[in-house]
Amino acid sequence: MSWNIFSRLTSPKKAPPVISKEEEKEFEREVHKIEVLDEATKKLYKDMKHCIEAMGALSKTQCRIGQNLAASPVLNTEESLKSLEQINKSISQIESRTQELNANSVRMMIEPMKKFSTIFPSLYIALKKREQCLQEYSRCQGKLEKYQDRERTGPNLAKLESCKKNLEAAKEEYDRQHKELMEAMPSFFEGRVEYFQPCFEALIKSQVTYYTECFKIYVDLAVQLEDKDTLQSDEDFEMDLHRRLCEIRALSIVVDD
């Protein structure tokens, strides 16, 4: 199990164990589940951020390509410019839908994950406090055993009685901390499903709406371009492109490699 996040306290002399191995293993299993959940939440948050950034960058790049083509001599015939105008209009509509999707993604996933992640630091503080209580419990147990082995003199008996009280108080505090965590950690872990399920459902619905609307925009664009006989099969497109490139290469101003 990974315990480095708690920075376990150590002493020069190893204290005797005060809890069973079964209890410690059960506790560490719950801690491990929390650690895995924390790491998974961080990765999901990072991936969602990258997805939103990539969607926005792609949309802006498409808009710039259309603008650059309109301002360049690559397409300067009246018919080509009209087709390009229709394409740019469709790209602009898709950019608007993309911005809406990204805003929904932030609201439905990014913000809920940020709020969910704020719980982990408090939980780790509670875990470390429980660890400190366990160390104090163990220290008191060791001190009691030391005085139990000493001569039964008045001062030693007084110290022995004091050690018993300290041990009882340390045990009560440890038991309280341990019980609270063993109730809180499983509840927190199981609560992740109920918390994130609506987020995922809302995100999926938003994506379905986005891609459905984009499909409709492209279908409408294809119909408009098809009326001008600009659509070709992949094979015809490749053949036509190759023919035109050969004609350009045949010009006297073009030097063969």
C-alpha positions, -999 to 999 in steps of 0.1 A, spaced: 0 0 0 11 36 -6 16 55 26 40 82 15 13 108 15 9 105 52 46 108 61 43 82 89 60 93 121 88 71 133 108 69 166 143 56 172 129 25 190 101 6 173 70 7 194 50 -25 200 19 -31 178 -14 -20 194 -38 -30 166 -42 -62 147 -28 -68 112 -64 -75 100 -75 -41 112 -46 -24 96 -50 -42 63 -87 -34 61 -79 3 68 -52 3 41 -76 -12 16 -99 17 21 -71 42 19 -59 27 -14 -93 30 -29 -93 67 -20 -58 72 -35 -69 55 -67 -101 77 -69 -80 108 -63 -56 100 -91 -84 90 -115 -102 123 -108 -71 142 -116 -65 124 -148 -101 128 -159 -100 165 -151 -67 169 -172 -81 149 -201 -113 169 -201 -94 202 -201 -73 189 -231 -104 178 -249 -120 213 -245 -89 230 -256 -85 208 -286 -121 213 -297 -117 251 -294 -83 250 -313 -98 229 -341 -128 252 -345 -106 283 -347 -82 267 -371 -110 258 -395 -122 294 -394 -87 307 -402 -84 283 -431 -116 296 -446 -106 333 -441 -71 327 -456 -85 310 -486 -109 339 -492 -81 364 -490 -56 344 -511 -53 338 -549 -58 301 -545 -95 304 -551 -104 336 -569 -131 326 -594 -166 339 -587 -180 303 -585 -153 292 -561 -157 322 -538 -195 316 -536 -188 280 -526 -162 291 -501 -187 316 -487 -212 288 -480 -184 267 -465 -173 295 -442 -209 301 -431 -212 265 -421 -179 266 -403 -190 296 -384 -222 278 -374 -202 249 -362 -178 271 -342 -209 285 -324 -220 250 -316 -185 241 -304 -183 270 -280 -217 259 -266 -204 223 -262 -172 235 -245 -192 257 -221 -215 228 -213 -184 205 -207 -170 230 -182 -203 233 -164 -211 195 -165 -177 180 -159 -149 205 -151 -166 224 -123 -181 193 -106 -147 176 -107 -130 207 -91 -156 207 -63 -152 169 -58 -114 172 -56 -116 198 -28 -126 169 -4 -94 150 -8 -71 174 11 -94 174 41 -96 136 40 -58 133 39 -55 156 69 -79 134 88 -59 103 77 -26 119 90 -43 128 123 -54 92 127 -19 81 120 -6 105 147 -31 91 172 -20 56 164 16 66 170 7 82 203 -14 51 213 16 29 205 40 52 224 17 51 255 15 13 253 53 10 252 57 34 281 32 14 302 50 -19 295 83 -2 305 69 8 339 52 -26 344 86 -42 343 101 -19 369 103 -23 407 70 -16 425 81 15 443 59 44 452 71 67 424 70 39 398 35 29 408 24 65 404 40 67 370 24 34 361 -10 47 370 -4 78 350 6 57 320 -26 37 323 -47 69 321 -27 82 292 -30 49 274 -68 49 279 -71 84 266 -49 77 236 -68 45 228 -101 64 230 -89 91 207 -74 66 182 -106 45 182 -127 76 175 -105 87 146 -104 52 132 -141 46 134 -150 80 118 -126 73 89 -138 37 84 -173 50 81 -164 81 60 -141 65 34 -164 38 21 -193 63 20 -172 88 1 -160 62 -23 -194 48 -30 -209 83 -33 -187 89 -64 -212 71 -87 -242 90 -75 -223 123 -78 -207 118 -113 -235 97 -130 -257 128 -138 -225 147 -150 -216 119 -175 -252 116 -187 -255 154 -192 -222 155 -211 -232 126 -234 -265 143 -242 -247 175 -250 -223 157 -273 -251 139 -291 -269 173 -297 -236 188 -309 -227 161 -334 -263 158 -346 -265 196 -353 -230 194 -370 -242 166 -392 -273 186 -403 -251 216 -411 -228 195 -433 -257 178 -450 -272 212 -459 -238 223 -472 -234 192 -493 -268 197 -509 -258 233 -518 -225 223 -532 -239 193 -551 -262 216 -571 -231 230 -586 -216 196 -595 -187 202 -571 -189 168 -554 -169 139 -568 -162 103 -559 -128 97 -542 -115 80 -573 -126 108 -597 -112 134 -573 -78 117 -573 -77 113 -610 -87 150 -616 -62 162 -591 -34 142 -607 -44 154 -642 -44 191 -631 -10 187 -613 5 171 -645 -7 201 -665 9 225 -641 42 206 -641 42 206 -679 45 244 -679 78 257 -692 84 277 -660 84 246 -639 118 229 -635 118 191 -630 135 178 -599 
